[in-house]
Amino acid sequence: MKKGILLLISLFAIMLAVSACNSNQTGNVVADSGNNGDNNAKAKATIFKSESCGCCGLYASYIDQKGFDVEVVQIEDIDSIKEKYKIPAKMQSCHTTIIGDYFVEGHMPAEAIQKLLAEKPDIAGIALPGMPSGSPGMPGAKRGLFVIYAIAKDGSISEFMKI
C-alpha cells in the first residue's frame, strides 16, 4: 500500500514538472531580492532550454525566488548552447544557464551560484550533471550530497563544492 502511494505521488510530481516546462514560458521574470544583500543589483540569469524539457520551468521559478533576473529562452537545438560553451558531455544536464561570464549547467542549488559569483574563479563555469533527484526543479528526495564541478577554460574538470 505504501509503495502504491509513493508511486502515485512520484508520478504526480513528474507530471507537474512536465506541465510546468511545457507551458511555453518565455520572457523576463524579475526577482524581488538582490545578490546576497550586497547591493540592489540583480544578476541576470539566462536559462536556455529545449521546448520539450519537463523541469526547466520549475528551475526558473526557483532561481527567480533566489533573487536573479531570469530570462528563459526556448531553443530547438540545446546541444548548440552546450557546444558554444564547451560543456563536456559527462557534465551536461537538460538546461544551461548563463550568468555573467559563466555557464551554470543543470539543476544548480543557489548556494553554488552565490559562491561562484562571490569568489569569481578563473573558470568557464560549474555543473551539476544529470538531473539528480531532489535538486532544485526536480521531484523526489535528495539522496546524499550534490557534487558540483568546476569546468576550467581548458575543459579540465575539478570539484567545486559539495552541498
N, C-alpha and C positions, 0 to 999 in steps of 0.2 A: 504494500500500500504506500509506504513512504517513498519507495523508488518511483512509483507511478506519479506521485505528487511532484517530486523533484523533476522528473522528466517533463511534466506539464508546465511547470514554472520555467524550466530552461527553454522549452520551445516558445513560450510566450515572450521571454526576454529576447530571443533571437528574432522572432517576428517583429518585435518593437524596434530593434536595431535596424532591420532591413527596411521597415516602413519609414523610419526617420531619415535614412540615407536616400531613399527613392523619392523623397518629396521634391526633388529638383531644386533644392535651395541654392541660390547663388546670391552674390552681392555682399555688401558690408554688414557686419554686425559689430556695433561699437560697445565695448565693455565699459563698466562704470568705475573701475578702480585703476590706479596707476601701477607702475612697476615696483613691487615690493615696498611701496611707500616712499621711495627715494625722491620722486618728483611726480608731477602730474602727467608726464609724457607716457603714452601707451605704445608698447612695441607692436608693430604691425606684424601679423601672422597670416601669411597667405597659404591656405591649405589647398593643394592640388589633389583631386580625387577623380576616380572614374565614375561614370554615371551609374554603374551597377553596384557600387560599394554599399554594403549593408550596415556600416557602423560609423562612417565618417561624419555624418550629421551630429551624432551624439558626441563625438570627439570635438567637433567645432563648438558645440554648446559648452562643453567642459572648459575649453581654452578661453572662450568668451567670459565665462564666470570667473576665471582666474585673472582677468584684467587685461587681456590682449585685444587689440583692434583687429578683428577677424574678417578675412575675405575668403570665401570658398569659391574655388574655380573648378568647374567640372570640365574634364577633358576626355576625349575618346582614347588617347594613347598615353596612359600613365607611365609607361616604360620610357617615353621620350624625356620625361622630367627626371627619372632616375638616371638615365644616361647623361643628361645635361650636367647633373651634379655629381656624377661618377660615384653613385652609391653602389657598393659591392652587392652582388646578388644575394649572398648569405646574410646581408644586413637589411634587406628590404622588407617592407610591410605593404599595407594596402593604400596608404596615402603618404604624401610628402608635404611637410610644412616648411616654408622659407621665412626665417626671422632674421632681419638684418643681412649679414654676410654668411649666415649659417643655414644648413638644412637640418631639419629635425624629422627623422624618419620614424613613422609608426605612432603607436598609442602612448606617447611620451607623458609621464607624470610632470606636472608643472614644476615640481621641485628641481627636476633635472634641467629644465629650460631656464629656470631662475639662476641656477648655478652656472650654466653656460654663459648667460648674459652678464652675470656679476664678475666672473673670472676672465672672460674674453680670451680663452686659449687660442693658440695659433693652429686651429684645425679647420676642416671643411664642415663638419657637423657631427651630430650624435644620432644614434639609432637604438631603438628597441625592436629587434627583429621579430617578424611574425605578427601574430595577433593574440598575445597572452591573455588568458582568462583573468578577469578582474582588473585589467589595465583600463585607464580612462577611455570610455566609449565602448568597452567590451563587456558583455554579460559574464556572469559566473563569479566564482570566488577566486581571490588571489591565492596562488599556490607558490609559496616561497618568495625569495627576493627577485626583483626585476634587475637584470644586469643591463646597464646602459653602456653602450660602446661609443668611443670617440673614433671618428674616421679622420685620419690626417689627410692633408692635401696631396700626399703621395700615394694615398689609398691604403696605407697601413692601418691596422685596427688594434686598439688597446681598450682596456676597461676604463670607463669614465667615472662610474659610480654604481653602487647597488642601492636599491630602495626596497 
